[in-house]
Amino acid sequence: MEINTIDASVFAKMFLAGAKNLDAKKEWINELNVFPVPDGDTGTNMSMTIMSAAKEVSALENPDMKALAKAISSGSLRGARGNSGVILSQLFRGFTKVIAEYDTIDVNVLCDALQKAVETAYKAVMKPKEGTILTVAKGAADKALELVDETDDLVFFIDEVIKEAELVLSKTPDMLPVLKQAGVVDSGGQGLVQVLKGGLDSLLGKEIDYTIEGATPKKEAEGTSNSYIDAQANQEIKFAYCTQFLIMLEKPFNSKKENEFKSYLETIGDSIVVVADDEIVKVHVHTNDPGMAMQKALTYGSLTTIIIENMKLERDEKISAMKEKEMQKAELPEEEKETAASGESAEPVEEKEMGFISVSIGEGINEIFKGLGVDYIIEGGQTMNPSTEDMLNAIDKVNAKNIFILPNNKNIILAANQAVSLVEDKNIFVIPTKTIPQGITALINYIPESSAEENAARMTEELENVKTGQVTYAVRDTVIDDKEIKQGDYMGIGDKTILSVGGDMETVTKDMVGQMLDEESSIICIYYGAEVDEDDANKLAEDIEAEYPDVETEVHFGGQPIYYYVISVE
């Protein structure tokens, strides 16, 4: 069977088949999570991202390639969840930029589209690690470049590209030691391979149900447990200032200039993200001299939306008392309860200067955030990563000139930042909170009398002073950092790795806390989950205070699923 061209109707079916195949394999992909926690979410995030696009594709009637490309790009961008979902959406964004210019796809167009896909996705991460979804995508694109002059047969071409992607995927454990130690391949790369395989099955005429019912409704999704804690969270900060700005281009910004600019930023900082569009370049860099970054940027155009955050000041305020709102919500009519739960006012309110959006999970933690002034709570976090669309909806419902978003999970920050690029009528500040305790600390350090920019800087600065530990259970046997973990073991997970493992939850929790404490520690906050008895949480606090009399201990009901305890040390 030889096929030389693909029109829009055929490619639409290939895309839907790829989406369906990924969706069918999502739980298997979730199980490839390096940490054996019961909330692995890569498969879920990628599936919900692509299904958002698939829903838009399904709504099209007899589309041309341009309309199809727009549906795929827009749908995946707005539906992107988690780091893996955002990267997948960027791959689609680059791919569709190429195919939108053609009526049909042949080997040459497909090759160019794969190159653009990889180029676009790599732009989002300055120094990607080998052994990830990006590595698999690059392997596929490199193989396409190698074959493009050897064949016109798309079936052979795509099949060989997929074989190469699978080969690269099989080598990911040799590229990332943490994968090898856990005995798994990269989950994001596996998800991408399943998309490609589904597309080829469609092209070959295999029987496939192309019906798309859309992504799982949010109310159903909130009860699932499909997220994971990122082992690489909270890395050491080498540079003092988190610097972000937009360049309004006044001259062409080609790939040569972009590479030149990124190379320059590498000489003065790290954590570099440069995302270029036709008229705007979004820049993020951690540096000790923001002025140097901006001076270089001024050679390409004018600057706007400048945010400079000092990340190394000490915190000077404690947790304020939370307000009682649940009783008020209980008295509302049934149709108004959902509005109250999210923090949205049923009555139109006057625009205010500052507003707050927080990602949260658990009745008690939701209440804490409301008590600290959060206007709108996005249910999710560790057990369900909200999408870019969820962020946009929340932003739309908060009537404020300046809005602070607290992702409270490293795997949600990219989606929040992606939402910022789509908002024009409000100033949005994403405070890069990676855990619930960091989000609480950020709110505590908000000062109403200060400007939005000053608050964003202060709130971000305080995050490095918070250590977070979380206690859950292992869903499979594995070895991580030389710790042998058995299915059913309790695990105490710190900001960077697993701190303690064992068969007794109390012992594991105390061991984890002991490793989190140092000479500067002054307060421990314990948030106990839905499956923990209040008396047990208070007993744990008493034991910790007895062992560490110089440290104050507080206990709060969190109500979070999956994690028995979330504990902060400051």
KETOR-586231 format. One record per residue (C-alpha): x, y, z. Coordinates in steps of 0.5 Angstrom, whole numbers, plus 500, padded with zeros to 3 digits. Layout:
c1 X | c2 Y | c3 Z
...
This chain:
c1 500 | c2 500 | c3 500
c1 503 | c2 507 | c3 498
c1 500 | c2 514 | c3 499
c1 504 | c2 520 | c3 497
c1 499 | c2 525 | c3 499
c1 494 | c2 527 | c3 505
c1 489 | c2 532 | c3 505
c1 485 | c2 535 | c3 510
c1 480 | c2 530 | c3 511
c1 485 | c2 524 | c3 512
c1 489 | c2 528 | c3 516
c1 483 | c2 530 | c3 521
c1 482 | c2 523 | c3 522
c1 489 | c2 521 | c3 523
c1 489 | c2 526 | c3 528
c1 483 | c2 524 | c3 532
c1 486 | c2 517 | c3 531
c1 492 | c2 519 | c3 535
c1 488 | c2 522 | c3 540
c1 484 | c2 516 | c3 541
c1 490 | c2 512 | c3 542
c1 493 | c2 516 | c3 547
c1 487 | c2 517 | c3 551
c1 486 | c2 509 | c3 551
c1 493 | c2 508 | c3 554
c1 493 | c2 514 | c3 559
c1 493 | c2 509 | c3 565
c1 499 | c2 505 | c3 562
c1 503 | c2 511 | c3 561
c1 501 | c2 514 | c3 568
c1 504 | c2 508 | c3 571
c1 511 | c2 510 | c3 568
c1 511 | c2 515 | c3 573
c1 518 | c2 515 | c3 576
c1 516 | c2 516 | c3 583
c1 511 | c2 510 | c3 585
c1 506 | c2 515 | c3 588
c1 498 | c2 514 | c3 587
c1 497 | c2 520 | c3 583
c1 502 | c2 519 | c3 576
c1 499 | c2 524 | c3 571
c1 503 | c2 524 | c3 565
c1 498 | c2 520 | c3 561
c1 492 | c2 524 | c3 564
c1 495 | c2 531 | c3 562
c1 497 | c2 529 | c3 555
c1 490 | c2 526 | c3 554
c1 486 | c2 531 | c3 556
c1 491 | c2 536 | c3 552
c1 490 | c2 533 | c3 546
c1 482 | c2 531 | c3 547
c1 481 | c2 538 | c3 548
c1 484 | c2 539 | c3 541
c1 480 | c2 533 | c3 538
c1 474 | c2 536 | c3 540
c1 475 | c2 542 | c3 536
c1 477 | c2 538 | c3 530
c1 471 | c2 534 | c3 531
c1 466 | c2 540 | c3 531
c1 469 | c2 542 | c3 524
c1 465 | c2 540 | c3 517
c1 469 | c2 539 | c3 511
c1 475 | c2 543 | c3 514
c1 481 | c2 545 | c3 509
c1 488 | c2 545 | c3 512
c1 488 | c2 552 | c3 515
c1 482 | c2 551 | c3 519
c1 484 | c2 544 | c3 521
c1 491 | c2 547 | c3 523
c1 488 | c2 552 | c3 527
c1 483 | c2 548 | c3 531
c1 489 | c2 543 | c3 533
c1 493 | c2 549 | c3 535
c1 488 | c2 553 | c3 539
c1 485 | c2 547 | c3 542
c1 491 | c2 544 | c3 545
c1 494 | c2 551 | c3 547
c1 488 | c2 552 | c3 551
c1 487 | c2 545 | c3 554
c1 494 | c2 544 | c3 556
c1 495 | c2 541 | c3 562
c1 501 | c2 540 | c3 566
c1 508 | c2 540 | c3 563
c1 507 | c2 534 | c3 559
c1 501 | c2 537 | c3 556
c1 504 | c2 544 | c3 555
c1 510 | c2 541 | c3 551
c1 505 | c2 537 | c3 547
c1 501 | c2 543 | c3 545
c1 507 | c2 547 | c3 543
c1 509 | c2 541 | c3 538
c1 502 | c2 541 | c3 535
c1 503 | c2 549 | c3 535
c1 510 | c2 548 | c3 531
c1 507 | c2 543 | c3 526
c1 501 | c2 546 | c3 525
c1 504 | c2 553 | c3 523
c1 507 | c2 549 | c3 517
c1 501 | c2 545 | c3 514
c1 497 | c2 551 | c3 515
c1 500 | c2 553 | c3 508
c1 499 | c2 547 | c3 504
c1 492 | c2 544 | c3 501
c1 495 | c2 537 | c3 502
c1 501 | c2 534 | c3 506
c1 507 | c2 530 | c3 502
c1 513 | c2 527 | c3 505
c1 517 | c2 534 | c3 504
c1 511 | c2 538 | c3 508
c1 511 | c2 533 | c3 513
c1 518 | c2 533 | c3 514
c1 518 | c2 540 | c3 515
c1 512 | c2 540 | c3 520
c1 516 | c2 535 | c3 524
c1 522 | c2 540 | c3 524
c1 518 | c2 546 | c3 526
c1 514 | c2 542 | c3 532
c1 521 | c2 540 | c3 535
c1 524 | c2 547 | c3 534
c1 517 | c2 550 | c3 537
c1 517 | c2 546 | c3 543
c1 525 | c2 547 | c3 545
c1 524 | c2 554 | c3 545
c1 519 | c2 553 | c3 551
c1 525 | c2 550 | c3 555
c1 532 | c2 553 | c3 555
c1 536 | c2 547 | c3 557
c1 532 | c2 540 | c3 556
c1 534 | c2 534 | c3 559
c1 536 | c2 528 | c3 555
c1 531 | c2 523 | c3 556
c1 524 | c2 526 | c3 555
c1 519 | c2 527 | c3 550
c1 523 | c2 533 | c3 547
c1 528 | c2 528 | c3 546
c1 524 | c2 523 | c3 543
c1 520 | c2 528 | c3 538
c1 527 | c2 530 | c3 536
c1 529 | c2 523 | c3 534
c1 523 | c2 522 | c3 530
c1 524 | c2 529 | c3 526
c1 532 | c2 527 | c3 525
c1 529 | c2 521 | c3 522
c1 524 | c2 524 | c3 518
c1 530 | c2 529 | c3 515
c1 534 | c2 523 | c3 514
c1 529 | c2 519 | c3 509
c1 526 | c2 525 | c3 506
c1 530 | c2 525 | c3 500
c1 529 | c2 517 | c3 499
c1 522 | c2 516 | c3 499
c1 515 | c2 519 | c3 497
c1 511 | c2 514 | c3 500
c1 508 | c2 517 | c3 507
c1 506 | c2 510 | c3 509
c1 513 | c2 508 | c3 509
c1 516 | c2 514 | c3 511
c1 511 | c2 515 | c3 518
c1 513 | c2 508 | c3 519
c1 520 | c2 509 | c3 520
c1 519 | c2 515 | c3 523
c1 515 | c2 512 | c3 529
c1 520 | c2 506 | c3 529
c1 526 | c2 511 | c3 530
c1 521 | c2 514 | c3 536
c1 521 | c2 508 | c3 539
c1 528 | c2 506 | c3 539
c1 530 | c2 513 | c3 542
c1 524 | c2 512 | c3 547
c1 527 | c2 505 | c3 549
c1 534 | c2 509 | c3 550
c1 531 | c2 514 | c3 555
c1 533 | c2 510 | c3 561
c1 540 | c2 511 | c3 559
c1 540 | c2 518 | c3 558
c1 536 | c2 519 | c3 565
c1 539 | c2 515 | c3 571
c1 532 | c2 516 | c3 575
c1 529 | c2 513 | c3 569
c1 534 | c2 507 | c3 569
c1 533 | c2 506 | c3 577
c1 526 | c2 506 | c3 577
c1 526 | c2 501 | c3 571
c1 521 | c2 505 | c3 566
c1 522 | c2 509 | c3 560
c1 520 | c2 517 | c3 559
c1 512 | c2 517 | c3 560
c1 512 | c2 523 | c3 556
c1 516 | c2 520 | c3 550
c1 511 | c2 514 | c3 551
c1 505 | c2 518 | c3 550
c1 508 | c2 522 | c3 544
c1 509 | c2 515 | c3 541
c1 502 | c2 513 | c3 542
c1 499 | c2 519 | c3 538
c1 504 | c2 517 | c3 532
c1 502 | c2 510 | c3 532
c1 494 | c2 512 | c3 532
c1 495 | c2 516 | c3 526
c1 499 | c2 511 | c3 522
c1 493 | c2 506 | c3 524
c1 488 | c2 511 | c3 521
c1 492 | c2 512 | c3 515
c1 493 | c2 504 | c3 514
c1 485 | c2 504 | c3 514
c1 484 | c2 500 | c3 520
c1 477 | c2 500 | c3 524
c1 477 | c2 506 | c3 528
c1 472 | c2 509 | c3 532
c1 473 | c2 517 | c3 531
c1 467 | c2 519 | c3 535
c1 470 | c2 524 | c3 540
c1 466 | c2 526 | c3 547
c1 471 | c2 531 | c3 549
c1 475 | c2 531 | c3 555
c1 472 | c2 529 | c3 562
c1 468 | c2 534 | c3 565
c1 471 | c2 537 | c3 571
c1 466 | c2 535 | c3 576
c1 468 | c2 528 | c3 575
c1 475 | c2 529 | c3 574
c1 476 | c2 532 | c3 581
c1 475 | c2 526 | c3 584
c1 480 | c2 522 | c3 581
c1 487 | c2 521 | c3 583
c1 492 | c2 522 | c3 577
c1 497 | c2 527 | c3 579
c1 504 | c2 526 | c3 581
c1 509 | c2 530 | c3 585
c1 515 | c2 532 | c3 581
c1 522 | c2 530 | c3 584
c1 526 | c2 535 | c3 581
c1 522 | c2 541 | c3 584
c1 525 | c2 547 | c3 588
c1 532 | c2 547 | c3 585
c1 537 | c2 551 | c3 588
c1 537 | c2 558 | c3 586
c1 544 | c2 561 | c3 583
c1 541 | c2 568 | c3 581
c1 538 | c2 573 | c3 585
c1 533 | c2 576 | c3 580
c1 527 | c2 572 | c3 576
c1 526 | c2 577 | c3 570
c1 521 | c2 577 | c3 566
c1 518 | c2 581 | c3 560
c1 515 | c2 582 | c3 553
c1 519 | c2 585 | c3 547
c1 515 | c2 588 | c3 542
c1 519 | c2 587 | c3 536
c1 521 | c2 593 | c3 531
c1 525 | c2 589 | c3 527
c1 525 | c2 581 | c3 524
c1 527 | c2 576 | c3 530
c1 529 | c2 570 | c3 526
c1 532 | c2 564 | c3 528
c1 539 | c2 567 | c3 528
c1 538 | c2 573 | c3 532
c1 534 | c2 568 | c3 537
c1 539 | c2 564 | c3 538
c1 544 | c2 570 | c3 539
c1 539 | c2 572 | c3 544
c1 539 | c2 566 | c3 548
c1 546 | c2 565 | c3 548
c1 547 | c2 571 | c3 551
c1 542 | c2 570 | c3 556
c1 546 | c2 564 | c3 558
c1 552 | c2 568 | c3 560
c1 548 | c2 572 | c3 565
c1 543 | c2 567 | c3 568
c1 539 | c2 561 | c3 568
c1 532 | c2 558 | c3 568
c1 532 | c2 561 | c3 561
c1 525 | c2 561 | c3 557
c1 524 | c2 565 | c3 550
c1 518 | c2 564 | c3 546
c1 517 | c2 568 | c3 540
c1 511 | c2 569 | c3 536
c1 511 | c2 574 | c3 530
c1 510 | c2 580 | c3 534
c1 512 | c2 579 | c3 541
c1 518 | c2 575 | c3 544
c1 516 | c2 573 | c3 552
c1 523 | c2 572 | c3 556
c1 524 | c2 569 | c3 562
c1 531 | c2 569 | c3 566
c1 534 | c2 568 | c3 573
c1 540 | c2 573 | c3 573
c1 544 | c2 577 | c3 578
c1 543 | c2 583 | c3 573
c1 536 | c2 584 | c3 570
c1 539 | c2 591 | c3 567
c1 544 | c2 587 | c3 562
c1 538 | c2 582 | c3 560
c1 533 | c2 588 | c3 558
c1 539 | c2 592 | c3 555
c1 540 | c2 586 | c3 550
c1 533 | c2 586 | c3 549
c1 532 | c2 593 | c3 547
c1 536 | c2 592 | c3 541
c1 530 | c2 588 | c3 538
c1 524 | c2 592 | c3 540
c1 521 | c2 596 | c3 546
c1 519 | c2 592 | c3 552
c1 513 | c2 592 | c3 556
c1 510 | c2 587 | c3 562
c1 517 | c2 588 | c3 566
c1 517 | c2 584 | c3 572
c1 523 | c2 583 | c3 576
c1 523 | c2 579 | c3 583
c1 528 | c2 578 | c3 588
c1 528 | c2 571 | c3 590
c1 533 | c2 571 | c3 596
c1 529 | c2 576 | c3 602
c1 527 | c2 572 | c3 608
c1 520 | c2 572 | c3 610
c1 517 | c2 577 | c3 616
c1 510 | c2 575 | c3 617
c1 506 | c2 569 | c3 620
c1 500 | c2 565 | c3 617
c1 494 | c2 570 | c3 619
c1 487 | c2 567 | c3 621
c1 483 | c2 564 | c3 616
c1 476 | c2 567 | c3 616
c1 469 | c2 563 | c3 617
c1 466 | c2 562 | c3 610
c1 463 | c2 555 | c3 609
c1 457 | c2 556 | c3 614
c1 455 | c2 562 | c3 609
c1 456 | c2 557 | c3 603
c1 451 | c2 552 | c3 606
c1 446 | c2 557 | c3 607
c1 446 | c2 559 | c3 600
c1 440 | c2 556 | c3 595
c1 443 | c2 550 | c3 591
c1 444 | c2 553 | c3 585
c1 449 | c2 558 | c3 588
c1 453 | c2 553 | c3 592
c1 458 | c2 552 | c3 586
c1 459 | c2 559 | c3 585
c1 460 | c2 560 | c3 592
c1 465 | c2 554 | c3 592
c1 469 | c2 557 | c3 587
c1 470 | c2 564 | c3 591
c1 466 | c2 567 | c3 585
c1 461 | c2 572 | c3 587
c1 454 | c2 572 | c3 585
c1 453 | c2 579 | c3 584
c1 457 | c2 583 | c3 580
c1 462 | c2 587 | c3 584
c1 466 | c2 593 | c3 582
c1 473 | c2 592 | c3 579
c1 478 | c2 592 | c3 585
c1 486 | c2 593 | c3 584
c1 488 | c2 586 | c3 586
c1 485 | c2 579 | c3 586
c1 488 | c2 572 | c3 587
c1 487 | c2 565 | c3 584
c1 489 | c2 559 | c3 587
c1 490 | c2 552 | c3 585
c1 487 | c2 548 | c3 591
c1 485 | c2 541 | c3 593
c1 481 | c2 539 | c3 600
c1 476 | c2 542 | c3 604
c1 480 | c2 545 | c3 609
c1 486 | c2 547 | c3 605
c1 480 | c2 551 | c3 600
c1 478 | c2 554 | c3 606
c1 485 | c2 557 | c3 608
c1 486 | c2 560 | c3 602
c1 479 | c2 563 | c3 602
c1 481 | c2 566 | c3 609
c1 487 | c2 569 | c3 606
c1 483 | c2 573 | c3 601
c1 483 | c2 568 | c3 595
c1 478 | c2 570 | c3 590
c1 477 | c2 564 | c3 586
c1 479 | c2 557 | c3 587
c1 481 | c2 552 | c3 582
c1 480 | c2 545 | c3 584
c1 486 | c2 541 | c3 582
c1 493 | c2 541 | c3 584
c1 496 | c2 534 | c3 585
c1 490 | c2 530 | c3 583
c1 488 | c2 534 | c3 577
c1 492 | c2 539 | c3 574
c1 488 | c2 545 | c3 571
c1 488 | c2 547 | c3 564
c1 490 | c2 553 | c3 561
c1 483 | c2 554 | c3 559
c1 481 | c2 553 | c3 567
c1 486 | c2 559 | c3 568
c1 483 | c2 563 | c3 563
c1 476 | c2 562 | c3 566
c1 478 | c2 564 | c3 573
c1 482 | c2 570 | c3 570
c1 475 | c2 572 | c3 567
c1 471 | c2 571 | c3 573
c1 476 | c2 575 | c3 578
c1 474 | c2 583 | c3 577
c1 481 | c2 586 | c3 578
c1 486 | c2 590 | c3 574
c1 492 | c2 586 | c3 577
c1 491 | c2 578 | c3 578
c1 496 | c2 574 | c3 582
c1 496 | c2 566 | c3 580
c1 498 | c2 561 | c3 585
c1 499 | c2 554 | c3 581
c1 502 | c2 551 | c3 588
c1 505 | c2 545 | c3 584
c1 511 | c2 545 | c3 579
c1 507 | c2 541 | c3 574
c1 502 | c2 547 | c3 573
c1 506 | c2 553 | c3 572
c1 507 | c2 552 | c3 565
c1 500 | c2 552 | c3 564
c1 499 | c2 558 | c3 568
c1 504 | c2 562 | c3 564
c1 501 | c2 560 | c3 558
c1 494 | c2 563 | c3 560
c1 498 | c2 569 | c3 561
c1 500 | c2 570 | c3 554
c1 493 | c2 570 | c3 552
c1 490 | c2 575 | c3 556
c1 490 | c2 582 | c3 554
c1 486 | c2 586 | c3 559
c1 489 | c2 585 | c3 565
c1 496 | c2 584 | c3 569
c1 497 | c2 577 | c3 571
c1 502 | c2 575 | c3 575
c1 504 | c2 568 | c3 576
c1 507 | c2 567 | c3 583
c1 511 | c2 560 | c3 582
c1 509 | c2 556 | c3 588
c1 510 | c2 549 | c3 587
c1 507 | c2 547 | c3 593
c1 501 | c2 548 | c3 598
c1 505 | c2 551 | c3 603
c1 509 | c2 556 | c3 598
c1 502 | c2 558 | c3 596
c1 500 | c2 560 | c3 603
c1 506 | c2 563 | c3 605
c1 506 | c2 567 | c3 598
c1 499 | c2 570 | c3 601
c1 501 | c2 572 | c3 608
c1 507 | c2 576 | c3 605
c1 502 | c2 580 | c3 601
c1 502 | c2 587 | c3 603
c1 495 | c2 591 | c3 600
c1 499 | c2 598 | c3 601
c1 505 | c2 596 | c3 596
c1 504 | c2 596 | c3 588
c1 502 | c2 589 | c3 584
c1 510 | c2 589 | c3 582
c1 512 | c2 590 | c3 589
c1 508 | c2 584 | c3 592
c1 509 | c2 579 | c3 586
c1 517 | c2 580 | c3 588
c1 516 | c2 580 | c3 595
c1 511 | c2 574 | c3 595
c1 516 | c2 570 | c3 590
c1 522 | c2 572 | c3 594
c1 519 | c2 568 | c3 600
c1 518 | c2 562 | c3 597
c1 525 | c2 559 | c3 598
c1 524 | c2 559 | c3 605
c1 519 | c2 554 | c3 605
c1 520 | c2 547 | c3 606
c1 515 | c2 542 | c3 604
c1 514 | c2 534 | c3 606
c1 508 | c2 530 | c3 604
c1 506 | c2 523 | c3 606
c1 503 | c2 518 | c3 601
c1 504 | c2 511 | c3 600
c1 507 | c2 507 | c3 594
c1 503 | c2 504 | c3 588
c1 509 | c2 499 | c3 586
c1 516 | c2 496 | c3 588
c1 522 | c2 501 | c3 586
c1 528 | c2 503 | c3 588
c1 530 | c2 511 | c3 588
c1 536 | c2 514 | c3 591
c1 538 | c2 507 | c3 593
c1 532 | c2 507 | c3 597
c1 528 | c2 500 | c3 596
c1 521 | c2 501 | c3 596
c1 515 | c2 496 | c3 596
c1 508 | c2 497 | c3 594
c1 504 | c2 499 | c3 600
c1 510 | c2 503 | c3 604
c1 509 | c2 510 | c3 606
c1 513 | c2 515 | c3 603
c1 515 | c2 522 | c3 606
c1 517 | c2 526 | c3 600
c1 521 | c2 532 | c3 600
c1 522 | c2 538 | c3 595
c1 527 | c2 534 | c3 592
c1 527 | c2 527 | c3 593
c1 524 | c2 521 | c3 598
c1 526 | c2 523 | c3 605
c1 524 | c2 517 | c3 608
c1 520 | c2 510 | c3 607
c1 517 | c2 505 | c3 611
c1 511 | c2 501 | c3 614
c1 509 | c2 505 | c3 619
c1 506 | c2 512 | c3 617
c1 508 | c2 515 | c3 624
c1 515 | c2 513 | c3 624
c1 516 | c2 515 | c3 616
c1 513 | c2 522 | c3 618
c1 517 | c2 524 | c3 624
c1 523 | c2 522 | c3 620
c1 521 | c2 526 | c3 614
c1 520 | c2 532 | c3 619
c1 527 | c2 531 | c3 622
c1 530 | c2 531 | c3 616
c1 527 | c2 538 | c3 614
c1 529 | c2 541 | c3 620
c1 535 | c2 545 | c3 621
c1 538 | c2 551 | c3 626
c1 534 | c2 556 | c3 623
c1 527 | c2 553 | c3 623
c1 522 | c2 556 | c3 627
c1 515 | c2 553 | c3 625
c1 512 | c2 547 | c3 623
c1 505 | c2 547 | c3 620
c1 501 | c2 540 | c3 619
c1 496 | c2 539 | c3 614
c1 492 | c2 533 | c3 615
c1 489 | c2 529 | c3 610
c1 482 | c2 526 | c3 609
c1 484 | c2 520 | c3 611
c1 487 | c2 522 | c3 618
c1 484 | c2 523 | c3 624
c1 484 | c2 529 | c3 628
c1 487 | c2 526 | c3 634
c1 492 | c2 522 | c3 630
c1 494 | c2 529 | c3 627
c1 495 | c2 532 | c3 634
c1 498 | c2 527 | c3 637
c1 504 | c2 527 | c3 632
c1 504 | c2 535 | c3 633
c1 505 | c2 533 | c3 641
c1 511 | c2 528 | c3 639
c1 514 | c2 533 | c3 634
c1 514 | c2 539 | c3 639
c1 517 | c2 534 | c3 645
c1 523 | c2 532 | c3 640
c1 524 | c2 539 | c3 638
c1 522 | c2 544 | c3 643
c1 525 | c2 550 | c3 640
c1 520 | c2 549 | c3 634
c1 513 | c2 552 | c3 634
c1 508 | c2 547 | c3 631
c1 501 | c2 548 | c3 628
c1 496 | c2 543 | c3 626
c1 490 | c2 545 | c3 621
c1 485 | c2 540 | c3 617
c1 487 | c2 540 | c3 610
c1 482 | c2 535 | c3 607
c1 487 | c2 533 | c3 601
c1 486 | c2 526 | c3 598
c1 492 | c2 522 | c3 597
c1 497 | c2 525 | c3 601
c1 496 | c2 523 | c3 609
c1 500 | c2 529 | c3 611
c1 502 | c2 536 | c3 608
c1 508 | c2 539 | c3 612
c1 511 | c2 545 | c3 612
c1 518 | c2 548 | c3 615
c1 520 | c2 555 | c3 616
